[in-house]
């Protein structure tokens, strides 16, 4: 086979040799080109004032709870409420057959009237005998007897008054009323049941839900921290009832319920090393129920110009929490940090960062300590 070029004939071998010489003359030397530095987003920490809180977990408990009992024997005449119904102070809930006690009251009233009439007659007789005795027409003994009868009649009047008062009290016990506003439990007796015959019979319970208590126990270190914070604010233990608290339930975001501290135990419990503290909160919608667990926080002090970074910008290893910082040479450094609370989605950094530190806030997976990166500005939005 021949290749024709401009009328000349060239063999295949000569053509191949010419191609190889041409390639050899154009070949360049191989050189290493490093990959570009990875891009990461960096920002200086946001500055924000925030309130430092003490946080604890407590239990909801009622301000008042009482068992309604039958204080007089008798048959249940009427039940005047629905199980679980909200009741007001003074609402009538049970009626124990009142007729026998109404009759005893009338008997006591009659006895008092009789004793009063007897006293009037005895007093008049004493007056007559005293006049006769002064005129020597009656003996001293007769006068003394008349005075004794008058005194006995006066004592009978006092006794009749007591019996009347006792009968009125027993009659009032046949009407069982709510001693305070709250919620009535399910009734434990029915109409026509005999109650109070062998002692006090429990009828139902009333629980006050508004306001309501939240109680929690704190350790000795927390107690000292709270006292120190109060001292810095110029407050003493007497001002504890002015300290606000915020409470949230297990299914709630944040701390939507507001109240104040109500009581602090006067001493530490030596067996547990804790101090019992109680808060008082409004509960008009009855969201909080006795026995529920609640999250609680108490404001301690206001911190100014705190440094905050996104919580996702911080890592964790066996040494604790750390942040990745880009230095002036664009080299990544690992900085150990001490963190504080979350504020509006950002984490307070209390130690380890400066106000001008360039913290890696995005692309953390591409930021390797001691390697160079290409930083790009990614400002941190301050918390609301």
SEBA-609305 format. One record per residue (C-alpha): residue number from 1; x, y, z; residue in one letter. Coordinates in nm, 2 decimals. Layout:
+-----+--------+--------+--------+------+
|  nr |     px |     py |     pz | rest |
+-----+--------+--------+--------+------+
| NUM |      X |      Y |      Z |    A |
...
+-----+--------+--------+--------+------+
//
This chain:
+-----+--------+--------+--------+------+
|  nr |     px |     py |     pz | rest |
+-----+--------+--------+--------+------+
|   1 |   0.00 |   0.00 |   0.00 |    X |
|   2 |   0.12 |   0.35 |  -0.08 |    X |
|   3 |   0.02 |   0.69 |   0.06 |    X |
|   4 |   0.02 |   0.96 |  -0.21 |    X |
|   5 |   0.12 |   1.32 |  -0.11 |    X |
|   6 |   0.18 |   1.58 |  -0.37 |    X |
|   7 |   0.26 |   1.32 |  -0.63 |    X |
|   8 |   0.52 |   1.13 |  -0.42 |    X |
|   9 |   0.50 |   0.77 |  -0.30 |    X |
|  10 |   0.59 |   0.71 |   0.07 |    X |
|  11 |   0.60 |   0.36 |   0.23 |    X |
|  12 |   0.39 |   0.28 |   0.54 |    X |
|  13 |   0.71 |   0.24 |   0.76 |    X |
|  14 |   0.84 |   0.58 |   0.66 |    X |
|  15 |   0.50 |   0.74 |   0.74 |    X |
|  16 |   0.49 |   0.58 |   1.09 |    X |
|  17 |   0.84 |   0.70 |   1.17 |    X |
|  18 |   0.75 |   1.05 |   1.07 |    X |
|  19 |   0.45 |   1.05 |   1.31 |    X |
|  20 |   0.65 |   0.93 |   1.60 |    X |
|  21 |   0.91 |   1.19 |   1.55 |    X |
|  22 |   0.64 |   1.46 |   1.53 |    X |
|  23 |   0.48 |   1.34 |   1.87 |    X |
|  24 |   0.82 |   1.32 |   2.04 |    X |
|  25 |   0.90 |   1.68 |   1.94 |    X |
|  26 |   0.56 |   1.81 |   2.09 |    X |
|  27 |   0.55 |   1.63 |   2.44 |    X |
|  28 |   0.55 |   1.85 |   2.76 |    X |
|  29 |   0.69 |   1.76 |   3.10 |    X |
|  30 |   0.43 |   1.63 |   3.37 |    X |
|  31 |   0.40 |   1.87 |   3.67 |    X |
|  32 |   0.18 |   1.83 |   4.00 |    X |
|  33 |  -0.09 |   2.09 |   4.05 |    X |
|  34 |  -0.25 |   2.09 |   4.40 |    X |
|  35 |  -0.63 |   2.10 |   4.42 |    X |
|  36 |  -0.80 |   2.43 |   4.51 |    X |
|  37 |  -0.85 |   2.50 |   4.88 |    X |
|  38 |  -1.20 |   2.40 |   4.99 |    X |
|  39 |  -1.45 |   2.68 |   5.04 |    X |
|  40 |  -1.60 |   2.72 |   5.39 |    X |
|  41 |  -1.84 |   2.99 |   5.53 |    X |
|  42 |  -1.69 |   3.19 |   5.82 |    X |
|  43 |  -1.83 |   3.46 |   6.05 |    X |
|  44 |  -1.73 |   3.64 |   6.36 |    X |
|  45 |  -1.96 |   3.55 |   6.66 |    X |
|  46 |  -2.28 |   3.75 |   6.70 |    X |
|  47 |  -2.30 |   3.97 |   7.01 |    X |
|  48 |  -2.62 |   3.97 |   7.22 |    X |
|  49 |  -2.73 |   4.04 |   7.57 |    X |
|  50 |  -2.92 |   3.76 |   7.74 |    X |
|  51 |  -3.07 |   3.65 |   8.07 |    X |
|  52 |  -2.90 |   3.37 |   8.25 |    X |
|  53 |  -3.15 |   3.12 |   8.40 |    X |
|  54 |  -3.15 |   2.85 |   8.66 |    X |
|  55 |  -3.34 |   2.55 |   8.53 |    X |
|  56 |  -3.49 |   2.26 |   8.71 |    X |
|  57 |  -3.77 |   2.00 |   8.68 |    X |
|  58 |  -4.06 |   2.00 |   8.93 |    X |
|  59 |  -4.40 |   1.86 |   9.00 |    X |
|  60 |  -4.74 |   2.03 |   8.98 |    X |
|  61 |  -4.94 |   2.02 |   9.30 |    X |
|  62 |  -5.27 |   2.17 |   9.41 |    X |
|  63 |  -5.29 |   2.48 |   9.63 |    X |
|  64 |  -5.59 |   2.32 |   9.82 |    X |
|  65 |  -5.74 |   1.97 |   9.82 |    X |
|  66 |  -6.00 |   1.84 |  10.06 |    X |
|  67 |  -6.20 |   1.52 |  10.12 |    X |
|  68 |  -6.57 |   1.59 |  10.18 |    X |
|  69 |  -6.70 |   1.37 |  10.46 |    X |
|  70 |  -7.03 |   1.31 |  10.63 |    X |
|  71 |  -7.01 |   1.48 |  10.97 |    X |
|  72 |  -7.35 |   1.35 |  11.08 |    X |
|  73 |  -7.51 |   1.01 |  11.03 |    X |
|  74 |  -7.80 |   0.98 |  10.80 |    X |
|  75 |  -7.91 |   0.87 |  10.45 |    X |
|  76 |  -7.79 |   1.06 |  10.14 |    X |
|  77 |  -8.10 |   1.26 |  10.03 |    X |
|  78 |  -7.96 |   1.43 |   9.72 |    X |
|  79 |  -7.64 |   1.46 |   9.51 |    X |
|  80 |  -7.64 |   1.80 |   9.34 |    X |
|  81 |  -7.34 |   1.80 |   9.11 |    X |
|  82 |  -7.19 |   1.61 |   8.81 |    X |
|  83 |  -6.86 |   1.41 |   8.85 |    X |
|  84 |  -6.56 |   1.63 |   8.74 |    X |
|  85 |  -6.77 |   1.94 |   8.74 |    X |
|  86 |  -6.61 |   2.28 |   8.83 |    X |
|  87 |  -6.76 |   2.42 |   9.15 |    X |
|  88 |  -6.76 |   2.75 |   9.32 |    X |
|  89 |  -6.71 |   2.82 |   9.68 |    X |
|  90 |  -7.03 |   2.75 |   9.87 |    X |
|  91 |  -7.19 |   2.53 |   9.60 |    X |
|  92 |  -7.41 |   2.26 |   9.76 |    X |
|  93 |  -7.29 |   1.91 |   9.65 |    X |
|  94 |  -7.46 |   1.66 |   9.89 |    X |
|  95 |  -7.77 |   1.67 |  10.11 |    X |
|  96 |  -7.80 |   1.42 |  10.40 |    X |
|  97 |  -8.16 |   1.37 |  10.51 |    X |
|  98 |  -8.23 |   1.69 |  10.70 |    X |
|  99 |  -8.57 |   1.61 |  10.85 |    X |
| 100 |  -8.45 |   1.45 |  11.17 |    X |
| 101 |  -8.21 |   1.73 |  11.24 |    X |
| 102 |  -8.47 |   1.99 |  11.16 |    X |
| 103 |  -8.70 |   1.83 |  11.42 |    X |
| 104 |  -8.41 |   1.83 |  11.68 |    X |
| 105 |  -8.36 |   2.20 |  11.61 |    X |
| 106 |  -8.73 |   2.26 |  11.68 |    X |
| 107 |  -8.70 |   2.06 |  12.00 |    X |
| 108 |  -8.40 |   2.27 |  12.11 |    X |
| 109 |  -8.59 |   2.59 |  12.03 |    X |
| 110 |  -8.89 |   2.47 |  12.24 |    X |
| 111 |  -8.65 |   2.38 |  12.53 |    X |
| 112 |  -8.50 |   2.72 |  12.52 |    X |
| 113 |  -8.84 |   2.89 |  12.53 |    X |
| 114 |  -8.94 |   2.68 |  12.83 |    X |
| 115 |  -8.62 |   2.75 |  13.01 |    X |
| 116 |  -8.65 |   3.12 |  12.94 |    X |
| 117 |  -9.01 |   3.12 |  13.08 |    X |
| 118 |  -8.89 |   2.93 |  13.39 |    X |
| 119 |  -8.62 |   3.18 |  13.44 |    X |
| 120 |  -8.86 |   3.47 |  13.42 |    X |
| 121 |  -9.09 |   3.31 |  13.68 |    X |
| 122 |  -8.80 |   3.22 |  13.91 |    X |
| 123 |  -8.66 |   3.57 |  13.88 |    X |
| 124 |  -9.00 |   3.72 |  13.97 |    X |
| 125 |  -9.03 |   3.48 |  14.27 |    X |
| 126 |  -8.69 |   3.59 |  14.39 |    X |
| 127 |  -8.80 |   3.95 |  14.38 |    X |
| 128 |  -9.11 |   3.89 |  14.59 |    X |
| 129 |  -8.92 |   3.68 |  14.85 |    X |
| 130 |  -8.65 |   3.94 |  14.87 |    X |
| 131 |  -8.92 |   4.21 |  14.95 |    X |
| 132 |  -9.08 |   3.99 |  15.20 |    X |
| 133 |  -8.75 |   3.91 |  15.36 |    X |
| 134 |  -8.67 |   4.28 |  15.39 |    X |
| 135 |  -9.01 |   4.33 |  15.58 |    X |
| 136 |  -8.94 |   4.03 |  15.80 |    X |
| 137 |  -9.24 |   3.85 |  15.65 |    X |
| 138 |  -9.01 |   3.58 |  15.48 |    X |
| 139 |  -8.72 |   3.39 |  15.63 |    X |
| 140 |  -8.37 |   3.41 |  15.50 |    X |
| 141 |  -8.38 |   3.04 |  15.40 |    X |
| 142 |  -8.68 |   3.10 |  15.18 |    X |
| 143 |  -8.51 |   3.39 |  15.01 |    X |
| 144 |  -8.20 |   3.17 |  14.95 |    X |
| 145 |  -8.41 |   2.89 |  14.80 |    X |
| 146 |  -8.57 |   3.14 |  14.56 |    X |
| 147 |  -8.23 |   3.27 |  14.46 |    X |
| 148 |  -8.10 |   2.91 |  14.40 |    X |
| 149 |  -8.40 |   2.83 |  14.18 |    X |
| 150 |  -8.34 |   3.15 |  13.98 |    X |
| 151 |  -7.98 |   3.06 |  13.93 |    X |
| 152 |  -8.07 |   2.71 |  13.82 |    X |
| 153 |  -8.32 |   2.85 |  13.57 |    X |
| 154 |  -8.06 |   3.07 |  13.43 |    X |
| 155 |  -7.82 |   2.77 |  13.39 |    X |
| 156 |  -8.10 |   2.58 |  13.21 |    X |
| 157 |  -8.14 |   2.87 |  12.97 |    X |
| 158 |  -7.77 |   2.86 |  12.90 |    X |
| 159 |  -7.78 |   2.49 |  12.84 |    X |
| 160 |  -8.09 |   2.52 |  12.61 |    X |
| 161 |  -7.90 |   2.79 |  12.41 |    X |
| 162 |  -7.61 |   2.55 |  12.37 |    X |
| 163 |  -7.84 |   2.26 |  12.27 |    X |
| 164 |  -8.00 |   2.50 |  12.02 |    X |
| 165 |  -7.67 |   2.60 |  11.87 |    X |
| 166 |  -7.56 |   2.23 |  11.85 |    X |
| 167 |  -7.88 |   2.14 |  11.67 |    X |
| 168 |  -7.84 |   2.42 |  11.42 |    X |
| 169 |  -7.48 |   2.30 |  11.36 |    X |
| 170 |  -7.59 |   1.94 |  11.30 |    X |
| 171 |  -7.86 |   2.06 |  11.07 |    X |
| 172 |  -7.60 |   2.26 |  10.87 |    X |
| 173 |  -7.39 |   1.95 |  10.84 |    X |
| 174 |  -7.67 |   1.79 |  10.64 |    X |
| 175 |  -7.58 |   2.03 |  10.36 |    X |
| 176 |  -7.23 |   1.95 |  10.23 |    X |
| 177 |  -7.09 |   2.25 |  10.04 |    X |
| 178 |  -6.77 |   2.32 |   9.85 |    X |
| 179 |  -6.53 |   2.50 |  10.08 |    X |
| 180 |  -6.34 |   2.67 |   9.79 |    X |
| 181 |  -6.36 |   2.69 |   9.41 |    X |
| 182 |  -6.22 |   2.39 |   9.23 |    X |
| 183 |  -6.31 |   2.07 |   9.06 |    X |
| 184 |  -6.52 |   1.80 |   9.23 |    X |
| 185 |  -6.42 |   1.44 |   9.19 |    X |
| 186 |  -6.64 |   1.14 |   9.12 |    X |
| 187 |  -6.89 |   1.08 |   9.40 |    X |
| 188 |  -6.82 |   0.78 |   9.62 |    X |
| 189 |  -7.18 |   0.74 |   9.75 |    X |
| 190 |  -7.53 |   0.73 |   9.60 |    X |
| 191 |  -7.87 |   0.85 |   9.70 |    X |
| 192 |  -8.02 |   0.65 |   9.99 |    X |
| 193 |  -7.68 |   0.53 |  10.11 |    X |
| 194 |  -7.63 |   0.54 |  10.49 |    X |
| 195 |  -7.33 |   0.76 |  10.58 |    X |
| 196 |  -7.16 |   0.87 |  10.89 |    X |
| 197 |  -7.31 |   0.59 |  11.11 |    X |
| 198 |  -6.98 |   0.42 |  11.19 |    X |
| 199 |  -6.76 |   0.73 |  11.16 |    X |
| 200 |  -6.68 |   0.99 |  10.90 |    X |
| 201 |  -6.78 |   0.86 |  10.55 |    X |
| 202 |  -6.59 |   1.01 |  10.25 |    X |
| 203 |  -6.83 |   1.15 |  10.00 |    X |
| 204 |  -6.60 |   1.30 |   9.73 |    X |
| 205 |  -6.30 |   1.54 |   9.70 |    X |
| 206 |  -6.26 |   1.89 |   9.58 |    X |
| 207 |  -5.93 |   2.01 |   9.42 |    X |
| 208 |  -5.84 |   2.37 |   9.36 |    X |
| 209 |  -5.66 |   2.41 |   9.03 |    X |
| 210 |  -5.63 |   2.79 |   9.00 |    X |
| 211 |  -5.39 |   2.90 |   9.12 |    X |
| 212 |  -5.16 |   2.60 |   9.14 |    X |
| 213 |  -4.82 |   2.51 |   9.28 |    X |
| 214 |  -4.50 |   2.39 |   9.11 |    X |
| 215 |  -4.26 |   2.24 |   9.36 |    X |
| 216 |  -3.90 |   2.14 |   9.28 |    X |
| 217 |  -3.58 |   2.04 |   9.47 |    X |
| 218 |  -3.24 |   2.21 |   9.41 |    X |
| 219 |  -2.90 |   2.11 |   9.53 |    X |
| 220 |  -2.67 |   2.30 |   9.76 |    X |
| 221 |  -2.47 |   2.44 |   9.47 |    X |
| 222 |  -2.78 |   2.57 |   9.30 |    X |
| 223 |  -2.90 |   2.73 |   9.62 |    X |
| 224 |  -2.58 |   2.92 |   9.66 |    X |
| 225 |  -2.59 |   3.03 |   9.30 |    X |
| 226 |  -2.95 |   3.16 |   9.34 |    X |
| 227 |  -2.86 |   3.34 |   9.66 |    X |
| 228 |  -2.55 |   3.50 |   9.50 |    X |
| 229 |  -2.76 |   3.62 |   9.20 |    X |
| 230 |  -3.01 |   3.77 |   9.44 |    X |
| 231 |  -2.74 |   3.94 |   9.64 |    X |
| 232 |  -2.59 |   4.10 |   9.32 |    X |
| 233 |  -2.94 |   4.23 |   9.24 |    X |
| 234 |  -2.97 |   4.38 |   9.59 |    X |
| 235 |  -3.23 |   4.13 |   9.71 |    X |
| 236 |  -3.25 |   3.92 |  10.03 |    X |
| 237 |  -3.44 |   3.61 |  10.12 |    X |
| 238 |  -3.74 |   3.83 |  10.21 |    X |
| 239 |  -3.77 |   3.93 |   9.85 |    X |
| 240 |  -3.80 |   3.57 |   9.72 |    X |
| 241 |  -4.17 |   3.61 |   9.66 |    X |
| 242 |  -4.09 |   3.88 |   9.41 |    X |
| 243 |  -3.87 |   3.65 |   9.20 |    X |
| 244 |  -4.05 |   3.56 |   8.87 |    X |
| 245 |  -4.05 |   3.20 |   8.75 |    X |
| 246 |  -4.14 |   3.05 |   8.41 |    X |
| 247 |  -4.28 |   2.70 |   8.36 |    X |
| 248 |  -4.34 |   2.47 |   8.07 |    X |
| 249 |  -4.50 |   2.13 |   8.05 |    X |
| 250 |  -4.36 |   1.83 |   7.87 |    X |
| 251 |  -4.55 |   1.89 |   7.55 |    X |
| 252 |  -4.50 |   2.27 |   7.53 |    X |
| 253 |  -4.23 |   2.47 |   7.36 |    X |
| 254 |  -4.04 |   2.71 |   7.59 |    X |
| 255 |  -4.19 |   2.84 |   7.91 |    X |
| 256 |  -4.54 |   2.99 |   7.85 |    X |
| 257 |  -4.66 |   2.99 |   8.21 |    X |
| 258 |  -4.56 |   3.28 |   8.44 |    X |
| 259 |  -4.57 |   3.31 |   8.82 |    X |
| 260 |  -4.36 |   3.39 |   9.12 |    X |
| 261 |  -4.17 |   3.20 |   9.39 |    X |
| 262 |  -4.40 |   3.14 |   9.68 |    X |
| 263 |  -4.21 |   2.94 |   9.94 |    X |
| 264 |  -3.85 |   2.83 |  10.02 |    X |
| 265 |  -3.79 |   2.56 |  10.28 |    X |
| 266 |  -3.61 |   2.71 |  10.58 |    X |
| 267 |  -3.34 |   2.43 |  10.57 |    X |
| 268 |  -3.17 |   2.17 |  10.35 |    X |
| 269 |  -3.29 |   1.81 |  10.37 |    X |
| 270 |  -2.99 |   1.64 |  10.52 |    X |
| 271 |  -3.08 |   1.30 |  10.36 |    X |
| 272 |  -3.10 |   1.43 |  10.00 |    X |
| 273 |  -2.89 |   1.74 |  10.02 |    X |
| 274 |  -3.16 |   1.94 |   9.85 |    X |
| 275 |  -3.38 |   2.24 |   9.93 |    X |
| 276 |  -3.75 |   2.25 |   9.84 |    X |
| 277 |  -3.87 |   2.56 |   9.65 |    X |
| 278 |  -4.23 |   2.63 |   9.54 |    X |
| 279 |  -4.37 |   2.86 |   9.28 |    X |
| 280 |  -4.73 |   2.99 |   9.25 |    X |
| 281 |  -4.89 |   3.02 |   8.90 |    X |
| 282 |  -5.22 |   3.11 |   8.76 |    X |
| 283 |  -5.40 |   2.82 |   8.59 |    X |
| 284 |  -5.73 |   2.96 |   8.48 |    X |
| 285 |  -5.75 |   2.72 |   8.17 |    X |
| 286 |  -5.66 |   2.43 |   8.40 |    X |
| 287 |  -5.38 |   2.31 |   8.16 |    X |
| 288 |  -5.16 |   2.21 |   8.46 |    X |
| 289 |  -5.29 |   1.92 |   8.66 |    X |
| 290 |  -5.16 |   1.79 |   9.00 |    X |
| 291 |  -4.89 |   1.52 |   8.95 |    X |
| 292 |  -4.77 |   1.65 |   8.61 |    X |
| 293 |  -4.40 |   1.71 |   8.56 |    X |
| 294 |  -4.30 |   2.06 |   8.47 |    X |
| 295 |  -3.99 |   2.24 |   8.35 |    X |
| 296 |  -3.91 |   2.55 |   8.54 |    X |
| 297 |  -3.66 |   2.83 |   8.51 |    X |
| 298 |  -3.57 |   3.13 |   8.73 |    X |
| 299 |  -3.38 |   3.43 |   8.59 |    X |
| 300 |  -3.05 |   3.49 |   8.77 |    X |
| 301 |  -2.88 |   3.78 |   8.60 |    X |
| 302 |  -2.85 |   3.97 |   8.28 |    X |
| 303 |  -2.53 |   3.91 |   8.07 |    X |
| 304 |  -2.41 |   4.18 |   7.83 |    X |
| 305 |  -2.23 |   4.14 |   7.50 |    X |
| 306 |  -2.22 |   3.76 |   7.50 |    X |
| 307 |  -2.06 |   3.58 |   7.20 |    X |
| 308 |  -2.30 |   3.35 |   7.01 |    X |
| 309 |  -2.25 |   3.10 |   6.73 |    X |
| 310 |  -2.48 |   2.85 |   6.56 |    X |
| 311 |  -2.50 |   2.53 |   6.77 |    X |
| 312 |  -2.43 |   2.33 |   6.45 |    X |
| 313 |  -2.09 |   2.51 |   6.42 |    X |
| 314 |  -1.96 |   2.34 |   6.73 |    X |
| 315 |  -1.83 |   1.99 |   6.74 |    X |
| 316 |  -1.78 |   1.73 |   7.02 |    X |
| 317 |  -1.51 |   1.48 |   7.08 |    X |
| 318 |  -1.35 |   1.31 |   7.38 |    X |
| 319 |  -1.20 |   1.64 |   7.49 |    X |
| 320 |  -1.54 |   1.82 |   7.50 |    X |
| 321 |  -1.68 |   2.09 |   7.28 |    X |
| 322 |  -1.48 |   2.27 |   7.02 |    X |
| 323 |  -1.51 |   2.52 |   6.73 |    X |
| 324 |  -1.32 |   2.54 |   6.40 |    X |
| 325 |  -1.15 |   2.88 |   6.35 |    X |
| 326 |  -0.97 |   3.01 |   6.04 |    X |
| 327 |  -0.66 |   3.21 |   6.13 |    X |
| 328 |  -0.50 |   3.50 |   5.94 |    X |
| 329 |  -0.32 |   3.26 |   5.71 |    X |
| 330 |  -0.66 |   3.09 |   5.62 |    X |
| 331 |  -0.55 |   2.78 |   5.80 |    X |
| 332 |  -0.81 |   2.59 |   6.01 |    X |
| 333 |  -0.75 |   2.57 |   6.39 |    X |
| 334 |  -0.94 |   2.37 |   6.65 |    X |
| 335 |  -1.04 |   2.57 |   6.96 |    X |
| 336 |  -1.16 |   2.43 |   7.28 |    X |
| 337 |  -1.47 |   2.62 |   7.41 |    X |
| 338 |  -1.69 |   2.64 |   7.71 |    X |
| 339 |  -2.05 |   2.68 |   7.61 |    X |
| 340 |  -2.35 |   2.84 |   7.78 |    X |
| 341 |  -2.73 |   2.82 |   7.71 |    X |
| 342 |  -2.91 |   2.84 |   7.38 |    X |
| 343 |  -3.04 |   3.19 |   7.30 |    X |
| 344 |  -3.28 |   3.21 |   7.01 |    X |
| 345 |  -3.12 |   2.91 |   6.83 |    X |
| 346 |  -2.76 |   3.03 |   6.89 |    X |
| 347 |  -2.53 |   2.89 |   7.15 |    X |
| 348 |  -2.35 |   3.11 |   7.40 |    X |
| 349 |  -1.97 |   3.06 |   7.40 |    X |
| 350 |  -1.83 |   3.17 |   7.73 |    X |
| 351 |  -1.47 |   3.08 |   7.68 |    X |
| 352 |  -1.24 |   2.99 |   7.38 |    X |
| 353 |  -1.34 |   3.25 |   7.12 |    X |
| 354 |  -1.27 |   3.62 |   7.07 |    X |
| 355 |  -1.50 |   3.88 |   6.92 |    X |
| 356 |  -1.29 |   3.88 |   6.60 |    X |
| 357 |  -1.25 |   3.50 |   6.57 |    X |
| 358 |  -1.35 |   3.37 |   6.22 |    X |
| 359 |  -1.56 |   3.07 |   6.31 |    X |
| 360 |  -1.64 |   2.81 |   6.04 |    X |
| 361 |  -2.02 |   2.81 |   6.03 |    X |
| 362 |  -2.09 |   2.62 |   5.71 |    X |
| 363 |  -1.89 |   2.36 |   5.52 |    X |
| 364 |  -1.75 |   2.22 |   5.84 |    X |
| 365 |  -1.70 |   1.88 |   5.68 |    X |
| 366 |  -1.45 |   2.04 |   5.44 |    X |
| 367 |  -1.26 |   2.22 |   5.72 |    X |
| 368 |  -0.97 |   2.00 |   5.84 |    X |
| 369 |  -0.75 |   2.14 |   6.12 |    X |
| 370 |  -0.40 |   2.25 |   6.00 |    X |
| 371 |  -0.51 |   2.27 |   5.64 |    X |
| 372 |  -0.57 |   2.58 |   5.43 |    X |
| 373 |  -0.92 |   2.68 |   5.32 |    X |
| 374 |  -1.09 |   2.94 |   5.11 |    X |
| 375 |  -1.31 |   3.13 |   5.35 |    X |
| 376 |  -1.62 |   3.30 |   5.24 |    X |
| 377 |  -1.83 |   3.55 |   5.45 |    X |
| 378 |  -2.14 |   3.39 |   5.60 |    X |
| 379 |  -2.27 |   3.64 |   5.86 |    X |
| 380 |  -2.46 |   3.51 |   6.16 |    X |
| 381 |  -2.81 |   3.66 |   6.21 |    X |
| 382 |  -2.85 |   3.77 |   6.57 |    X |
| 383 |  -3.12 |   3.60 |   6.77 |    X |
| 384 |  -3.46 |   3.76 |   6.79 |    X |
+-----+--------+--------+--------+------+
//
